[in-house]
Amino acid sequence: MDQLVMPDVVGDPGQKSGSRVKTLALVGGLVAIVGGTAVVGGGWLAFSKLNGGGPQPESILPADTIAFAKVDMNPSGAQKLAAVRFAMRFPDAKGKVTETSDLRKLAFEKMQEDGGFKGLRYDSDVAPWIGDRFGVGLLPGATAKDKPIAVMVLAVTDEDKAKAALPQLKGKSKTTCGVRDHFAVCSEDQTTVTLLTEADQGTSLADAPGFSADMQALGEDGVAAAWVDLKRVGDMADSARLASGFATGLLGTAPASDAPRGGRLAVALRFAGPSLELAGRVTDMPLAWPKKHGGGTGVTDLPGGTLAAFGLDGAGDQVASSLTSSKELTRQMKQAGSELGLKLPDDLKAALGDHATVAYGGMDGDTVKVAVRTGGDPAAVSRVVAALRKSGMEEPGLRQSTAGGDPVVATTDGYARELASGGGLGDQRSFRDAVPGAKDARAVAWFDIAGLLKAHQKEMGAETRKNLEPFSALGFSTRGEGKTAEFTLRLTTR
């Protein structure tokens, strides 16, 4: 069985990757056993029981926990029923999961097929003590210079049996486990395990003001939830070095060292009828939203055949605010503008105007149909396009046109005319189901999975087509005022 490795979150990005990770084998095994949903051949396995309530993992972790995530096999009955119905839409799930299936047993047996947990039997070695909830937390070190500590919290139904079984599951890993208040607490830091299982913690994460307020505002936890204190994570110098290392590898440049950081993030994975939804909320953001223009993102006005799109309300203000949020970003932006022959962010802000929409309409022969429509100044749009062409960053085949008075840049004249001919996307049921409240959103993203599958099925492998077949669309929208943002990512089925 492949072991799950947890990154050493304070490792030096300059070191080799092998020296920056620590193996926490116990986490790998138990995540798969207690996961509220698990992917099996492209299908989602659902839950087994129909009761709810009981203690939560956050009640065991200390109030100063920096980040936390949990999976719940025992959410509300409505969530469980929706999960079963969602799972049954997938061909590979049929015959493997029913309303009475024990997901924990299915996952355990699957891992044994892959070579894990040899010599153990689920019914006698695991089922007698394993509970319904699993959580992981990131705790601060003893001092500001110490590495943060990863801790796993696993619900148990029989503490004595859990104490006897946990050493068998962890194998040869360096993980230490203890049991308290019907939860197993495991970490590679033995002192932390001792403190959490033997000492009085006073206030737990569940009672911490920021955490409790954020989760209450978010609503139902659903099948899984997570919470992160973004300000404290950002303030960790070593975590910032790690983020810098990732960004440098992905983008070729490190993020601005003085970029604003802050806020708290709370997310929940839950079912909304036949759809799987990730709902999130960011509180106390470091930057406030610019004034809302009210023009919308423009996505709902796109042609009905649009296969993918992204739109931003108040695009000019939002982009300019981000690009000038730190002295380092401002310097980088001005340098880029000098190389392109543009005055940034002024030219970009003027080109985007009060909304910007990017649309993909499929293929026109060998040409990709892509268009950008903005609420900006046509002259500014022309300056940006000319600068990109001159720099070699864009092909000269782009067409400039207008749609409803808005400037449009498209890869074909035909697609530019499609955008000008009118909307229809916002009226489609598949769009409304995937992007509820799109007209009032600050940002919208849309992917017509069924349409993309039909348009590009010849380019996909059989397994990919099979895995995508049950889905209808994927939609994202975000809303907010001041320093608070709410977002929804929804995956709908046919």
Secondary structure, 3 states (H helix, E strand, C coil): CCCCEEECCCCCCCCCHHHHEEECHHHHHHHHHHCCCEEECCEEECCCCCCCCCCCHHHCCECCCCEEEEEECCCCHHHHHHHHHHHCCCHHHCCCCCCCCCHHHHHHHHHHHCCCCCCCCHHHHHCCCEEEEEEEEEECCCCCCCCCEEEEEEEECCHHHHHHHHHHHHCCCCCEEEEECCEEEEECCHHHHHHHHHCCCCCEHHHCHHHHHHHHHHCCCECEEEEEEHHHHHHCHHHHHHHHHHHHHHHCCCCCCCCCCCCEEEEEEEEECCEEEEEEEEECCCCCCCCCCCCCCCHHHCECCCCEEEEEECHHHHHHHHHCCCHHHHHHHHHHHHHHCCCCCHHHHHHHECEEEEEEEEEECCEEEEEEEEECCHHHHHHHHHHHHHHCCCCCCCEEEEECCEEEEECCHHHHHHHHCCCEHHHCHHHHHHCCCHHHCCEEEEECHHHHHHHHHHHCCHHHHHHHCCEEEEEEEEEEECCEEEEEEEEEEC
